[in-house]
Amino acid sequence: MNEKIMVVDDDQDIREVIQVLLSSEGYNVIEASNGKEALELVDDDTDLIILDVMMPEMNGLELTAKVKTDIEYSHIPVI
């Protein structure tokens, strides 16, 4: 499995739990601690973004809006 999932949350423990669970199922997991960092890491190989709403610097709603309005990344599902 080569699906790449980005996990975005300012709580390191939550990111770690999700990363362990997804990695054990064969997913490639990328982590970001806020929306700004996630925007720097997202690329056209990203298959899914799992994110928290309340984060510093750029919250989940702002990140979702930026991803969905960028023609290059608008196809990426966001949870």
Backbone torsions as a table, in degrees:
resi	resn	phi	psi	omega
1	MET	NA	129.8	-178.8
2	ASN	-117.1	11.3	-179.0
3	GLU	-63.2	135.5	-178.2
4	LYS	-107.6	121.4	179.9
5	ILE	-116.0	130.3	176.1
6	MET	-99.2	128.6	177.3
7	VAL	-109.5	121.4	-175.9
8	VAL	-121.8	113.5	179.4
9	ASP	-160.6	142.4	179.6
10	ASP	-80.8	-8.0	177.7
11	ASP	-94.0	110.0	-176.5
12	GLN	-60.6	-37.4	-179.7
13	ASP	-63.0	-41.3	178.5
14	ILE	-65.0	-45.8	177.7
15	ARG	-57.4	-42.9	-177.5
16	GLU	-65.0	-43.2	179.3
17	VAL	-62.1	-47.3	-179.8
18	ILE	-64.1	-41.3	179.2
19	GLN	-60.8	-45.0	-179.6
20	VAL	-62.4	-45.8	-178.8
21	LEU	-64.0	-45.9	-178.3
22	LEU	-70.7	-40.5	178.8
23	SER	-62.3	-37.1	179.6
24	SER	-66.5	-18.4	176.5
25	GLU	-95.9	3.7	174.9
26	GLY	96.6	6.0	179.4
27	TYR	-83.2	147.9	172.8
28	ASN	-87.6	117.1	-173.8
29	VAL	-110.2	130.0	175.3
30	ILE	-112.6	136.6	-178.3
31	GLU	-114.3	145.0	173.3
32	ALA	-140.2	145.5	-175.9
33	SER	-94.2	-6.5	176.4
34	ASN	-163.0	171.4	-176.9
35	GLY	-63.7	-36.8	179.8
36	LYS	-62.5	-45.3	178.1
37	GLU	-64.2	-39.2	179.7
38	ALA	-61.6	-41.3	178.2
39	LEU	-61.4	-33.2	178.7
40	GLU	-72.6	-27.7	-175.3
41	LEU	-96.4	-23.0	-176.9
42	VAL	-65.0	142.1	174.6
43	ASP	-146.2	178.6	-174.8
44	ASP	-72.6	-3.6	174.0
45	ASP	-90.0	-6.0	179.4
46	THR	-72.0	126.4	-177.2
47	ASP	-97.9	-22.2	-177.2
48	LEU	-161.1	143.9	173.8
49	ILE	-120.4	124.1	173.7
50	ILE	-108.6	122.1	-174.8
51	LEU	-141.2	158.4	174.4
52	ASP	-86.8	153.2	178.0
53	VAL	-84.9	-46.0	-175.3
54	MET	-94.5	104.4	179.4
55	MET	-141.8	157.1	176.8
56	PRO	-75.4	165.3	176.0
57	GLU	69.2	-55.7	175.2
58	MET	-149.4	119.4	-177.1
59	ASN	-79.3	174.4	-175.6
60	GLY	-63.8	-34.6	178.8
61	LEU	-68.3	-40.2	177.4
62	GLU	-65.6	-42.2	178.2
63	LEU	-62.3	-45.6	179.3
64	THR	-59.0	-44.7	179.4
65	ALA	-60.5	-43.1	-179.6
66	LYS	-67.0	-41.4	179.7
67	VAL	-65.5	-45.4	-175.5
68	LYS	-72.5	-20.4	177.9
69	THR	-95.1	-6.4	177.1
70	ASP	-89.7	114.3	-175.2
71	ILE	-54.9	-31.9	-177.8
72	GLU	-71.4	-29.5	-174.5
73	TYR	-116.8	1.6	-173.5
74	SER	-63.9	-16.9	-179.7
75	HIS	-81.1	-11.8	-175.0
76	ILE	-76.5	121.8	176.1
77	PRO	-69.2	145.0	-179.5
78	VAL	-125.4	129.4	176.3
79	ILE	-115.0	NA	NA
